[in-house]
Amino acid sequence: MTSLQRITERVSRLGHPDDPDTPRPLLSVDEFFVGNTTTGSIGCNLESGPSPDVFHALFNSILQRPEVSDIRVQITMFDDPEWPFSDTVYVMTTATPEEVMSWFPEALRPDETWAGFSDQAFEPYDVPAGMHPIGCWWD
């Protein structure tokens, strides 16, 4: 199975992600980034045009922090046949939105961070005990 076939199967298991009635998939860092070579699949508004590898390395380093238990990449759309698109990542942590924002270098910094999940349907996900999601959004 190719990386594209794997990711297509994963993000489509509850319906097509572009259908507003389909719960948004929440992928692990590796599910989203392993095999992803599509620049713009995340952080598409950033001037530096970072490759997925740059984000993958950053999220893996954030996952090493003692106050972080997981990171989930929300699939926002799958309108590019090469790879699905995300504009939002959730960090499961004990930190505040401001602290999470500070973990990103300026060139990769999200436009906004907030506490909790946004008001849309997501696939089932159990937030680890003692943690809360911090949303990170790139416009």
N, C-alpha and C positions, 0 to 999 in steps of 0.2 A: 504494500500500500504506500502511495506517495504521501508526502507531507500535506499536499493540497487535498488529497482524498481524505486523509485523517482529520484535518481541521474541518472540512466540509461536513463529514459525518458527525463530528462532535458538536458543532454549533447548530446543526439542523435536527437534532434528535427530538426536540419538542415542537418542531415546526420551523418554517422559514423565519430567520431572524429579522427580516425586513417587514414581516407582518406585525402590526402593532399589538395583536392579540397573543403573540408568541412570547412567553416569558424570556427575558434577556438571559442568555447564557453567561455564566461566570466561570471563566477558565483559569486554571492555574497559570503561573508564569511560564512554565515549560510547555504547557499545552498551546499557549498562544505563540510563543517565540521559537520553539524548535522547528526548524524548516522554514521559518518566515524570513524572506528576503525582500519583502515589499516595503520600501521606504514610503512613509505616509500612512501605513496601516495603524499607526499611533503617533501622536504628536505632529500631525500634518501641518499645523499652523506655525510650527517653530522655524525660525529663519535658518537655522543651521542644517535643516533637513536631515536629522539624525537617522541612521539606519536602525532597523530592529535590534541588531546586535548591541548597540549602545544602550538601548532601553533594557534589554535582557540582562546585561551586566549590572546596570544600576539597580534593577529590582532584585537581582540575586544578592547584591551587597546590602540592600535594605532588609532583606529576609534574614540576614545574619545578626541584625540588631536584637538585643535581648527583649526589647519591648514590642517586638513584632512576631506574630505567630503564622501569618499567611498573607498572601496578596492574591487578589482575584481581578482578572481583566474582564470587564463587561464588553460583550460584543454589541455594538451599536447598529451596524449595518453589514450586509454582505452583498453590496452592489458592484464591487470590483471582483471579477472572476478569479483574480490571482490570490487574494487573501481577504478575510474579513477585517473590518475596521472597528477600532475602539477609540472613544474619546474619554473614557472614564475607567479608572482603576480604583479598587478598594483595598486599603491596607488595614488588616486586622491587627489592632495595636492597643496599648494603654495610653498612647501619646495623644496630644491635642492636635487639631488641624494645623495650627501654627507650627508646632514641632515637626509634623510630617512635612509640611511645605519646606522647612529648612533643610531637610535631607536631600533635596534636589539641587544640583548645580544650576546656576542661572540659566544656562542654555537649554536645560530640560525641564525647567520649573513649570508645573501646571498653572493654569490661569486662576484656578480656584480650588480650595479644599473646604470640606465641611464634615461634620459628624453625622453618621448614619447613612443608610441607603436612601437613594432618591425614591420618589413616589411612582414607581412603575413595577410591573410584575417581573420577578426574577425566578430562575430555576431554584429548586430547593437548595439551601445552603445553611448549615448550622455554624454560627459564629462561635469560635472557641471560647470556652469559659474564661471570664475575666477580661475579655477583649471587647472592642467595639470597632465597627468599620469607619474608616475615614475615607471619604470620596476625594479623588484627585481628578480634575477635569481639565482637558485641553480644548479650547475653543477652536 
